[in-house]
């Protein structure tokens, strides 16, 4: 088992990658279904938590209203809390 701080950073890097983390389900509905059934993997749970944390950190970092709009563009019907990787892609496209 690794250092918890390192593991959290590694998980955030996955959440802020170039696509949806491979450990995340295709939608929040699918994730909720597996959670209720008790079949959600530890990796999926960690990936969803990292995505939520990444979105929260991005909300704190992006102060201008124009940049905060990037967060709302990352919200999809599949992931209502947004996908962090989509925000990072938009930021990279701008800068």
Residue pairs with C-beta under 8 A, 6 or more apart in sequence:
2 10
8 50
8 53
11 46
11 47
11 49
11 50
11 53
12 50
12 53
12 54
12 57
14 21
14 23
14 47
14 50
15 21
15 47
15 50
15 51
15 53
15 54
15 84
15 85
16 54
16 84
16 85
16 88
17 85
17 88
18 85
18 89
19 85
20 26
20 83
20 85
21 47
21 50
21 51
21 85
23 41
23 43
23 44
23 46
23 47
24 31
24 44
24 47
24 48
24 51
25 31
25 34
25 44
26 78
27 77
27 78
27 79
28 78
28 79
28 80
28 81
29 78
31 40
31 44
31 48
34 40
34 41
34 44
35 45
51 79
51 81
51 82
51 83
51 84
52 81
54 84
55 71
55 74
55 81
55 82
55 84
55 87
58 70
58 71
58 84
58 87
58 88
59 68
59 71
62 68
62 70
62 71
62 87
62 91
67 91
70 87
70 90
70 91
71 82
71 87
72 82
73 86
73 87
73 90
74 82
74 83
74 84
74 86
74 87
74 90
75 81
75 82
76 82
76 83
